[in-house]
Amino acid sequence: MRRRASASAVGNGRKVSIGYNLTFLRSRRSTMEAERLNAIESLLADLRRRAGELRGYL
């Protein structure tokens, strides 16, 4: 079982739990990275398809 930080920090005048926020930020970052990778992969696939179509015309 992983141990979470029990320390707190004061941010914007509010006391927040560091362990909870770090876990949330890590999972959020992973999700955003996965979404970004999927978008890039889709763009590359589209560019490959379009390049193939252009080769047919040339």
N, CA, C and O atoms as a GROMACS GRO file, in nm:
protein
  232
    1MET      N    1   0.084  -0.118   0.000
    1MET     CA    2   0.000   0.000   0.000
    1MET      C    3   0.088   0.124   0.000
    1MET      O    4   0.182   0.135   0.079
    2ARG      N    5   0.057   0.216  -0.089
    2ARG     CA    6   0.136   0.338  -0.097
    2ARG      C    7   0.099   0.432   0.016
    2ARG      O    8  -0.016   0.439   0.059
    3ARG      N    9   0.197   0.503   0.060
    3ARG     CA   10   0.178   0.596   0.169
    3ARG      C   11   0.161   0.736   0.112
    3ARG      O   12   0.242   0.782   0.032
    4ARG      N   13   0.059   0.802   0.152
    4ARG     CA   14   0.034   0.939   0.106
    4ARG      C   15   0.091   1.039   0.205
    4ARG      O   16   0.098   1.013   0.326
    5ALA      N   17   0.131   1.150   0.152
    5ALA     CA   18   0.182   1.256   0.238
    5ALA      C   19   0.068   1.311   0.323
    5ALA      O   20  -0.041   1.338   0.273
    6SER      N   21   0.096   1.327   0.450
    6SER     CA   22  -0.009   1.378   0.537
    6SER      C   23   0.010   1.527   0.565
    6SER      O   24  -0.068   1.588   0.638
    7ALA      N   25   0.113   1.585   0.507
    7ALA     CA   26   0.140   1.727   0.528
    7ALA      C   27   0.036   1.812   0.457
    7ALA      O   28  -0.032   1.766   0.365
    8SER      N   29   0.025   1.934   0.502
    8SER     CA   30  -0.067   2.028   0.438
    8SER      C   31   0.012   2.149   0.392
    8SER      O   32   0.122   2.177   0.441
    9ALA      N   33  -0.045   2.219   0.300
    9ALA     CA   34   0.016   2.342   0.251
    9ALA      C   35  -0.092   2.448   0.243
    9ALA      O   36  -0.211   2.417   0.227
   10VAL      N   37  -0.051   2.571   0.253
   10VAL     CA   38  -0.146   2.680   0.242
   10VAL      C   39  -0.131   2.739   0.103
   10VAL      O   40  -0.022   2.784   0.066
   11GLY      N   41  -0.239   2.739   0.028
   11GLY     CA   42  -0.236   2.794  -0.107
   11GLY      C   43  -0.359   2.878  -0.129
   11GLY      O   44  -0.471   2.832  -0.106
   12ASN      N   45  -0.342   2.999  -0.174
   12ASN     CA   46  -0.453   3.091  -0.197
   12ASN      C   47  -0.538   3.110  -0.073
   12ASN      O   48  -0.660   3.125  -0.081
   13GLY      N   49  -0.474   3.110   0.043
   13GLY     CA   50  -0.546   3.132   0.167
   13GLY      C   51  -0.621   3.011   0.218
   13GLY      O   52  -0.690   3.020   0.320
   14ARG      N   53  -0.609   2.897   0.150
   14ARG     CA   54  -0.679   2.776   0.194
   14ARG      C   55  -0.578   2.668   0.229
   14ARG      O   56  -0.470   2.661   0.169
   15LYS      N   57  -0.612   2.586   0.323
   15LYS     CA   58  -0.527   2.475   0.362
   15LYS      C   59  -0.568   2.355   0.276
   15LYS      O   60  -0.685   2.317   0.272
   16VAL      N   61  -0.471   2.295   0.208
   16VAL     CA   62  -0.502   2.183   0.119
   16VAL      C   63  -0.411   2.066   0.152
   16VAL      O   64  -0.300   2.084   0.202
   17SER      N   65  -0.458   1.947   0.124
   17SER     CA   66  -0.381   1.827   0.147
   17SER      C   67  -0.288   1.803   0.029
   17SER      O   68  -0.334   1.793  -0.085
   18ILE      N   69  -0.160   1.794   0.055
   18ILE     CA   70  -0.062   1.775  -0.052
   18ILE      C   71  -0.078   1.638  -0.117
   18ILE      O   72  -0.075   1.628  -0.240
   19GLY      N   73  -0.094   1.534  -0.038
   19GLY     CA   74  -0.104   1.399  -0.092
   19GLY      C   75  -0.220   1.383  -0.187
   19GLY      O   76  -0.205   1.326  -0.295
   20TYR      N   77  -0.335   1.433  -0.150
   20TYR     CA   78  -0.453   1.423  -0.236
   20TYR      C   79  -0.432   1.498  -0.366
   20TYR      O   80  -0.459   1.445  -0.474
   21ASN      N   81  -0.382   1.619  -0.358
   21ASN     CA   82  -0.364   1.701  -0.478
   21ASN      C   83  -0.258   1.643  -0.570
   21ASN      O   84  -0.276   1.646  -0.692
   22LEU      N   85  -0.149   1.590  -0.516
   22LEU     CA   86  -0.046   1.531  -0.601
   22LEU      C   87  -0.100   1.410  -0.675
   22LEU      O   88  -0.072   1.392  -0.793
   23THR      N   89  -0.178   1.328  -0.607
   23THR     CA   90  -0.238   1.212  -0.672
   23THR      C   91  -0.331   1.256  -0.783
   23THR      O   92  -0.328   1.200  -0.893
   24PHE      N   93  -0.413   1.356  -0.757
   24PHE     CA   94  -0.505   1.407  -0.858
   24PHE      C   95  -0.429   1.464  -0.977
   24PHE      O   96  -0.462   1.436  -1.092
   25LEU      N   97  -0.327   1.544  -0.949
   25LEU     CA   98  -0.250   1.607  -1.057
   25LEU      C   99  -0.178   1.504  -1.142
   25LEU      O  100  -0.171   1.518  -1.264
   26ARG      N  101  -0.125   1.400  -1.080
   26ARG     CA  102  -0.057   1.295  -1.156
   26ARG      C  103  -0.155   1.224  -1.248
   26ARG      O  104  -0.124   1.202  -1.366
   27SER      N  105  -0.272   1.189  -1.198
   27SER     CA  106  -0.369   1.118  -1.282
   27SER      C  107  -0.422   1.211  -1.390
   27SER      O  108  -0.445   1.168  -1.503
   28ARG      N  109  -0.441   1.337  -1.359
   28ARG     CA  110  -0.488   1.435  -1.457
   28ARG      C  111  -0.383   1.452  -1.567
   28ARG      O  112  -0.416   1.459  -1.686
   29ARG      N  113  -0.255   1.459  -1.527
   29ARG     CA  114  -0.147   1.476  -1.623
   29ARG      C  115  -0.140   1.354  -1.715
   29ARG      O  116  -0.122   1.370  -1.836
   30SER      N  117  -0.154   1.234  -1.660
   30SER     CA  118  -0.151   1.112  -1.742
   30SER      C  119  -0.265   1.111  -1.842
   30SER      O  120  -0.246   1.073  -1.958
   31THR      N  121  -0.383   1.153  -1.799
   31THR     CA  122  -0.498   1.158  -1.888
   31THR      C  123  -0.474   1.258  -2.000
   31THR      O  124  -0.503   1.230  -2.116
   32MET      N  125  -0.422   1.373  -1.966
   32MET     CA  126  -0.397   1.475  -2.067
   32MET      C  127  -0.289   1.429  -2.164
   32MET      O  128  -0.297   1.456  -2.284
   33GLU      N  129  -0.186   1.361  -2.112
   33GLU     CA  130  -0.081   1.310  -2.200
   33GLU      C  131  -0.137   1.206  -2.294
   33GLU      O  132  -0.103   1.205  -2.413
   34ALA      N  133  -0.222   1.118  -2.244
   34ALA     CA  134  -0.283   1.015  -2.329
   34ALA      C  135  -0.370   1.079  -2.437
   34ALA      O  136  -0.366   1.038  -2.553
   35GLU      N  137  -0.448   1.178  -2.399
   35GLU     CA  138  -0.533   1.248  -2.497
   35GLU      C  139  -0.448   1.319  -2.602
   35GLU      O  140  -0.481   1.318  -2.720
   36ARG      N  141  -0.340   1.379  -2.558
   36ARG     CA  142  -0.253   1.450  -2.652
   36ARG      C  143  -0.185   1.351  -2.747
   36ARG      O  144  -0.175   1.377  -2.867
   37LEU      N  145  -0.139   1.238  -2.694
   37LEU     CA  146  -0.078   1.135  -2.779
   37LEU      C  147  -0.178   1.082  -2.881
   37LEU      O  148  -0.143   1.061  -2.997
   38ASN      N  149  -0.301   1.060  -2.839
   38ASN     CA  150  -0.404   1.012  -2.932
   38ASN      C  151  -0.430   1.114  -3.041
   38ASN      O  152  -0.448   1.078  -3.157
   39ALA      N  153  -0.434   1.241  -3.005
   39ALA     CA  154  -0.457   1.346  -3.104
   39ALA      C  155  -0.342   1.353  -3.205
   39ALA      O  156  -0.364   1.368  -3.324
   40ILE      N  157  -0.219   1.341  -3.156
   40ILE     CA  158  -0.102   1.344  -3.244
   40ILE      C  159  -0.102   1.222  -3.336
   40ILE      O  160  -0.074   1.234  -3.455
   41GLU      N  161  -0.135   1.105  -3.280
   41GLU     CA  162  -0.140   0.983  -3.360
   41GLU      C  163  -0.246   0.995  -3.471
   41GLU      O  164  -0.222   0.954  -3.584
   42SER      N  165  -0.360   1.050  -3.437
   42SER     CA  166  -0.466   1.070  -3.535
   42SER      C  167  -0.422   1.167  -3.645
   42SER      O  168  -0.449   1.144  -3.763
   43LEU      N  169  -0.356   1.274  -3.606
   43LEU     CA  170  -0.307   1.372  -3.702
   43LEU      C  171  -0.205   1.309  -3.797
   43LEU      O  172  -0.209   1.332  -3.917
   44LEU      N  173  -0.114   1.230  -3.742
   44LEU     CA  174  -0.013   1.164  -3.826
   44LEU      C  175  -0.077   1.066  -3.923
   44LEU      O  176  -0.037   1.057  -4.039
   45ALA      N  177  -0.177   0.991  -3.876
   45ALA     CA  178  -0.246   0.897  -3.964
   45ALA      C  179  -0.316   0.972  -4.077
   45ALA      O  180  -0.314   0.928  -4.192
   46ASP      N  181  -0.377   1.085  -4.044
   46ASP     CA  182  -0.444   1.166  -4.146
   46ASP      C  183  -0.344   1.221  -4.247
   46ASP      O  184  -0.370   1.220  -4.367
   47LEU      N  185  -0.229   1.267  -4.199
   47LEU     CA  186  -0.126   1.318  -4.290
   47LEU      C  187  -0.071   1.208  -4.381
   47LEU      O  188  -0.045   1.232  -4.499
   48ARG      N  189  -0.055   1.087  -4.326
   48ARG     CA  190  -0.009   0.974  -4.409
   48ARG      C  191  -0.110   0.945  -4.520
   48ARG      O  192  -0.073   0.923  -4.635
   49ARG      N  193  -0.237   0.944  -4.483
   49ARG     CA  194  -0.343   0.917  -4.581
   49ARG      C  195  -0.344   1.024  -4.690
   49ARG      O  196  -0.351   0.992  -4.808
   50ARG      N  197  -0.336   1.149  -4.648
   50ARG     CA  198  -0.338   1.259  -4.745
   50ARG      C  199  -0.215   1.258  -4.834
   50ARG      O  200  -0.224   1.289  -4.953
   51ALA      N  201  -0.099   1.223  -4.778
   51ALA     CA  202   0.024   1.215  -4.858
   51ALA      C  203   0.010   1.105  -4.963
   51ALA      O  204   0.054   1.122  -5.077
   52GLY      N  205  -0.051   0.993  -4.924
   52GLY     CA  206  -0.074   0.885  -5.020
   52GLY      C  207  -0.167   0.928  -5.132
   52GLY      O  208  -0.144   0.893  -5.248
   53GLU      N  209  -0.270   1.002  -5.098
   53GLU     CA  210  -0.363   1.052  -5.200
   53GLU      C  211  -0.293   1.150  -5.295
   53GLU      O  212  -0.316   1.147  -5.416
   54LEU      N  213  -0.208   1.236  -5.240
   54LEU     CA  214  -0.135   1.331  -5.324
   54LEU      C  215  -0.038   1.260  -5.418
   54LEU      O  216  -0.020   1.301  -5.533
   55ARG      N  217   0.024   1.153  -5.370
   55ARG     CA  218   0.114   1.076  -5.457
   55ARG      C  219   0.039   1.020  -5.576
   55ARG      O  220   0.095   1.010  -5.685
   56GLY      N  221  -0.085   0.983  -5.556
   56GLY     CA  222  -0.167   0.931  -5.665
   56GLY      C  223  -0.192   1.035  -5.773
   56GLY      O  224  -0.202   1.002  -5.891
   57TYR      N  225  -0.204   1.160  -5.732
   57TYR     CA  226  -0.228   1.268  -5.829
   57TYR      C  227  -0.101   1.309  -5.902
   57TYR      O  228  -0.107   1.354  -6.016
   58LEU      N  229   0.013   1.294  -5.836
   58LEU     CA  230   0.139   1.338  -5.897
   58LEU      C  231   0.195   1.227  -5.976
   58LEU      O  232   0.301   1.241  -6.036
   0.00000   0.00000   0.00000
